[in-house]
Amino acid sequence: MSQKQPKQPAAKQTPPKQTGAKQSPPKQTGAKQSPPKQTGAKQAGAARARRRSGPALLELDALTVGYTKSPVCAPVTVAVGAGEAVCLVGANGAGKSTVLRAVAGLLEPLGGEVRLRGEVVDERTVEFRRQVACVFDEDAWFAELSVAEHLELVARGHGVRDVVAVVDAELAAQRLAEHADELPTALSSGQRRRLLLAAALVRPRALLLLDEPEQRLDPTGRDTLLERLKAERDAGTAMLLATHDTVLLRGLADRAVVIDDDVCRVVDAEEAARLVTEPVAGP
Amino acid sequence: MTLERVDGDALDGDGPLPGPVAGEPLPSRADLVSEAAPSRAARGLRTTVYDVYTTVLQTGIGGGLLLGASGSLRSALQAGLSSTGDGPGLVARTSGVLTSAGLAVAAVLVLLGALCRIGPVSLGTAPTAWWTPLPVERRDLLRPVLRQRAVVSAVVGAVVCGWAGSIAVGASPGLGTGGFLSALGGGAALGAALGLGGYALVTRPAVRAGTRAVVRTGAVLDALALAVVVALAASALVGLAVDAVAPSALVVPAVVAVVLAVVALVTAGAASWRDVGDTSAVSLRSGAARLGRLTSSVLQADVRELGRALAADATGRRRRRRGASRVPWASGPATAVWSADWLLLRRQPRRFLTAAAFALVPLVVAAGTGAPRGVLALLLWLAGYWAATTLSEPARSMALVPAAARALPVSQTRLPLLRLVPVAALMALWGAIAVPLAATTSGLVHGETTGTAWWAWALLGAFAGPGWAAAALRGALRPDPDLSRPSVATAMGSLPPGAIAAVSTGPDLAVLVTVPVLLAVLSRGAPPLLVQGQVLASAVAVALGWWYAAHRARKLS
């Protein structure tokens, strides 16, 4: 399949959402309708810096998360602006996914607050669902719908125009074109992961929440993921993702939050990558 | 460590893989388990006594309940038959024997269809994983399963048909003990033959073909069951009056049926047995997965999952023209939700057939047996709720994967309402047809006067439909039993805490919706006051169902 489709440069794999949405979220539209040209890393970095100078899109204010009233990690405080990618790093079981679930409104925080555009998040509202796209480690398919139908339905639900072209482009970008008419349950785990990513990228979004998106992807899939997420970030989407992948950290992250029991601290991407590769002390 | 063959020869790394020696027969399963079985079967006296006690107690209670229900139903039918003259029904009654026999046959067909989908020759998950890669002769491996399921099929067929025969014929006035026992025995023999022959037939596709063929066979059996119900309903609607059949008249047809069933059994059984050794590992694994799903849902008393396991469909590709839109009618959040739900139902057309069959059952029972009005109301309650449930599959499936619905920009409050609207519309249509049909065959429709006219009953049913849909929505999102706490010992076995509440969530709201229908049936008319009451009851049900679904969806997240 991949031999039939020439590999496109990263810049050309810009998500098809730019074809326009009827109801584009505020702040997102302007940035995405004029994506920055890839004339150089410095220019892109400067553009991101300009965007980040505005108010934070997502704020975690002393967010304490856990189960049965027991915190799983120290309180987290961090802000994520439009066009900024912040990674959550930490050992297995440190609480990265739990923090992400709380940010997504799927888990009641034990303390602190999560704010989106200044408002405390409520996952049940249409505003939240319109702005936030999640890629978590769970299958989320409409029963009996094929891969392409699922993507098309999500795109149409969000008012995307020229849906067929958008979906076909996303299928090609995720190397799923040959599986467009199959049920998601018939795909391999890596293909299902790519479909989850496609479902998040085929619709308009202001914030992307990703829980270890590199998991189960092959090397080509990881390369594509990095390029797509970089394009997303440069197009103005805010991102909060949990990851162990040093390539993603170095290539994508603006900052990282080290999730730990004692204190959760914000570090730069290089420091986070170094910490990720450090051997974890045994019990 | 050096690997050795069972005959003591060491294996070296460059040699061929171990396998059956040419010319030697494959080891049988019995040989392989002969050493392991005693240790696995070690059971203390206490365990054995407890198992025997539980089995006897449960069988006794179940049998007692069945006999009690049979006696009550028989008495009610006798009362109904003796009072058939007071209701000038527009449709002549069909024979109670014919109706009961037809419904029993339909029930056996449905059970066989379910067995077919589960996998008639499948082993459990663990035995499949263990035995399939081993060089065990497959026929020998599957013999105990085939024997066990053939016996179960025959017993189930005998119980269902014998029960139906005892009720239908036993309700005839003036029937002696001999006639009653003949009806019971004849029905049981017919049912056993039907069950056994049917099992041999459904085994064939499982042995010879893959999962799709098995699922297709299940669909054919479902369609046959529906055809039986439709034929019974048609015979009632066209006024086909069949005089009560004397038990003695059943002898010849019963003998012919048994002979035919035995011929079918021998033919199909021989063919299946010839090929059972070629059952593919894929087929075994697929059947094991379905069986595992079924077993776990039974253990957890999860009737929703049980329904899914019994109704599992084959998966396949959805062929579409390249470049064409797959859901062109969706143009926003609401239409996207409706499109997803519609596509699901359209790809499971048996759900529409099932809903249609549920609409016909009250009609058939009323026409064939002159069922008392209380029974008719009970049937309408069950049929209405189950029809709504089968059409509410999208809501039931979304309860499993709430994240899919969260991908659309629809609030948690609005989503259940969107889900409810199409089902409510379908159920309004269902009620507008099923309720007046049942009333007609029960002699409750009298010309064109207000309250007893056909349209009054249609109005009542149309307003009841959305209420049943709301009850089904509530049932779709009901809580699972709490498996984190110890089971509760009951007379019918151990149940997880909350099992009763889980099963009753949904039907309880349907009871509220059916109250005006019940009053109308008992008072032999649907006056405007009852229609208004029905509107109110359904409105309350819709509000409660909607509130419950929105509230529960939060927890499911």
Interface residues (C-beta under 8 A of the other chain):
Chain A: Q23 G105 L106 E123 R124 T125 V126 R129 R130 A133 C134 F136 E138 D139 A140 W141 F142 A143 E144 L145 S146 A148 E149 E152 L153 V154 R156 G157 H158 G159 V163 V164 D168 A180 D181 E182 L183 T185 A186 A199 R203
Chain B: T315 G316 R317 R318 R319 R320 G323 A324 S325 R326 V327 A330 S331 G332 P333 T335 A336 V337 S339 A340 L343 L344 R347 Q348 E393 P394 S397 M398 V401 A403 A404 R406 A407 L408 P409 V410 S411 Q412 T413 R414 R554 S557
